[in-house]
Amino acid sequence: MDVTNAIINFRRHLKRKNYSQHTVKNYLNMLQHYIRWLNIPVEAATPENIAGYIDSLMVKHLHPRTINSHLCCIRIFYDYVRYEEKINVINPVRKGVALRLPVPLPKYVKDEDIDVLFAAITKHRDRAMFMLMLRCGLRVEEVANLTLGAVDLRRRRIIVRNGKGRKDRVVYISDDAYFALDKYLRLRPKSKAREIFLVEKGSCKGQGISVRGIQKRMEYYTKKSDLGISCHHLRHTMATQMLNADAELSTIQDLLGHNWITTTQKYCTVFNLKVQRDYFKAMEIVMQRSSPKPPNSHSRLRH
């Protein structure tokens, strides 16, 4: 098998399947890493070779999720070679070989910490960026890619284009997010850039701020406030707050852009005030109907 041509064709295949540019780049890097490690022809690889490759990645202390991404890439490549290139090769990546992953609960930010954080944010640009994460549930990539044409302030809504999974969705703008965004847009420097949020200093001044640029601003404010908060925590907080305000799970799912309701359901186990309220309300009724008497009301036991 001509591996070089196979990789080139595989790259075209991923693009035809509408994989994002970021995913295509990562897959090619992971595939090349695997091929360099493999000391036999690609088509001769066996499940034992894959097990050895997993061991080599674990020695490097890669996160299990990263190792599973490598395995996913390799599996897709072998399937492509077999079914698209019509090369008789057995896929060495068997089902069930992926590493088990921990399932951490989403982390939200307490109301008092939100107040401390936003009290430290003085820049109108930064306040608008982080308010969109907190109130609209936008991911950091979605904030970085947000364009002027995607925002409809009159209707209080934003069209999020090419979100995770290349999906579009509509989110809505709360009063405080509206105020912060409107204030920034009135002060936003003139620029040919389509992105809303711009770099304000340095050689890239006037260009759209990058994902890393936004993350660094959050790191600056959390250090200033002595808080352990990331951009994604604000998105989690939005979901938790809406759940506690009795919003429907399906509504939160649509706003966050989750494919599966099970992803949204994770927020139910974090800090669900509705569950807490329902519990104590029900327990009041239970105790009224059948409540054990205090110890002093029992007659003395005969010995």
N, C-alpha and C positions, 0 to 999 in steps of 0.2 A: 504494500500500500504506500502510495506517495503521501506522506504525512503532511508535507508543506501545502500541497494542493487541497488536501482534505480540510486543513485548518482554514484556508482561504474560503473554501466553499461553505464551511460550517459558519463562518462569520456572516456570509451572505444569507445563509439560512436563518440565522438569528434575527437579522434585520428584516427579512421578509415576514417573520413571525411577529414583528413589531415589538421586539425586546427593546428596552431603553438603551441609550448610548452607554450609560453607566454600567448596566448589566452586561452588555456585549463586551465592554472593555475588561470587566472583572472575569468573565468566563474565559476569555482568551488568555488572560494572565494565568489563571488557575490551570487551564489545559496545558499551556506551555510548561508550567512548573511540574506537572505530572509527567509529561513526556520526557523532560530532562532527568527526572528521578528514575524513570523506568529504564532498566538496563537490557531490555529485550524489545523486539518489535511490538508496536502498539497492538496489532491484531492478535498477538500471542499471549496477551495478559490474561491472568486467571484470577479467581476470587482470592487466592492466596497472595497474589501480588497486591491486590487492593487492600488486604488486611495489613500487609507490610507498609503500604503507603499511609494508611491511617496511623500506624505506629510512629512513622517518621514525622507526621504532622503533630501528633501528641507530644513527642519529644520536644518540639518547638514551643510547646505550651500554648497552642492555638485554642481559641474558644471552641467548644463543641459545635456551636452554630456555624462557625467559619469552616470547620472540617466537613460538616454536612453540606455546605455550599460547594466545596470541592467535589464531593461525591455526586451531588446533583449534576454538576457540570459534566463530569466524566460520563455519567450514565446517559445524559442527553446526547453527548458526542457520539458514543457507541451506537445509540439508537439511530442517530442521523446517518452514520456510516453504513449501517446495516440496511435501513429502509429507504434512504434517499440515494446513497451512492451504490446501493446494490452489491455491497461487499459482504461475503459470507464470513461474518465475525460474530462471536458470542460475547454478549455484554457481561463483563466480569463483575459489575456492580450489582450484586443481588439485592432483592428486596429485604428489608429488615436489617441491613448493614449499618444504617445511620445511627449515630450516637443519640442516646436519650438526652433530652434537654430539660433543664430546670424550668419551671413555669412560675416565675416571680409575679406577684400581683402588681398592677399598675400603681405607681407612686403619685400621690396628689399633694398639693401644698395647702397647709392650713390657712384659714382666712387671715389670722394675725400676721403670718409670714408674708402673705400676698401684700398686705398693707405696708410692711416694712420694705419689701422689695421695690414696690412702685413709688414709695416715698423717696427712694434713692435715685430713681430714673428722672433726670432733668431734661435730657435731650428729647425734643418733640418726635424726631424720627424713631428713636429707640422705644419711646413710650407707645407709639402707634404700632410698631412691629410686635412688641410683646403683648399688647392688648388684643391684637388679632389672634394670637395663639391662645390667650386665656379665654376670650369670649366667643371666638369663631371656631376654635379647635384646629387651627391651621398647623401643619407641620412646618419645620424650619425651612425645608426646601420649597414649600408652597409659598411661604412669605418672601423668600429670595426671588422666586420666579413670578411673583404677582405683578401684573401690568396695569397701566392706567385704564385700559379698555375693559378690564375685568371687573372693575368696581363701579357699582351703581349706587351712589350715595342717596339719591332721591328715593329709590325703592328699598334702601337699607339692605342691599345684598351684594354678594361677591360670587362670581363664577370662577371656581377653582379648576383650571384646565390642566390636563396631564398630571393629575395627582398620582399617588402610588398605584401601580398597576395600570398606568395610562388612562385613568378614569377621570371624567369630569363630574363635578357636583356643584350644587349651590349651597352656600352658607349665608347666614344672616348677621346683621351688625347691630349689636346692642347700643344703648344710648352712650355709655362711656367709651366704647370702642369707636363709635361714630365721632364723638367729640375729639378724641385723640387723633384719629385719621384725618378728619377735616382740618384740624389745626396744622398738622404736618403738611398737608397738600397745599395749604395757603402759603406756607413758608418754603416749600420745596424749591430748590434752585432749578432754573431752566436747564434742560438737558435733552439731547437727542435720544437718550436711553428710554426704552419702553418700560423698563422696570420702575416700580413706584419708589422703592427705597434705594437711595444712592450713597456711594462712598463720599464722605465729606472732606477728606484730607488726603494728601499724598499724591503719587503719580497716577492713581486710578480715580481721582476725584471726578465726579460726574457720571461714573459708570455704576451699574447695578451692584449692590453689595452682595458678596458671596455668602454661601451657607456658613463657611468658617468665620467670616467676618461677623455674622450675626451671633454665632456661638461665642466668639471672643467678647462681644459686648455683654452677653449674659454672664460670662465668667467674671467680667469686671464688676458688674453690679452685685453679683452674689458674694464676691470677695469683700466688696465694700459694705455689704449688709451682714456679712458673716452667716450666710445661708448656703445650704447645699441644694441648689435648684438648677435644673437644666431646662432648656427650651421645651423639651418633650413633656416635662412635668406640668407645664402650663396647660398643654392639651389634655393630659390626664385629669387635671383639676377641673377643667370645663365639663368633662363627661361626668365626673363625680358630683359636681354641684348641680348639674341638670337632673341627674338621677335622684338626688336628695330633694329636688324641687318637684318631684313626681312626674317628670317628663317620661314619655314612653320609651322603652328600649329601642324600638324600631326608629323613632325620631332621632335618638342619639346616634344610632348606627348610620343613618343617612347623612347626618351632619359631619360625622367623623370619616365617612367613606370606607367603612368596614365591609368586607365581602360577606362575612358570616356573622350572624347574630351572636354566636358563641364568643367571638372576640369582644363584643360589647358587654356581654354578660359578666366578664371578669370584674367589671366595676361594681357589680352587685355584692362582691365579697370584700370590697375594700373598706368602705365606711358608708353603709347604706342606712341613712336615717329613717327611711320608710320602713325598713325591716324592724328597726329599733322601736319606732312608734307603734307599728302593728303588734309587736311582741308585748309591750307593756299594756296596750289597750286590751288585747286578748286576755292577758294574765289577770287584769282587774276583774273581768267577767268570770274567769275560771275560779278565782279566789272567793268571789261573792257566792258562787254556786256551791263550792265545796272547798272549805278551807280548814286545815287541821287546827284544833283548838290549842291554845297556849298550854304549856305544861302545868301551870298552877290551877287550871280549870278541871283537870282530871281528878277523879276520886282516887284516894290512896289505894295502892295495890296491897293486897293482903299477902303476907308472907307465910 
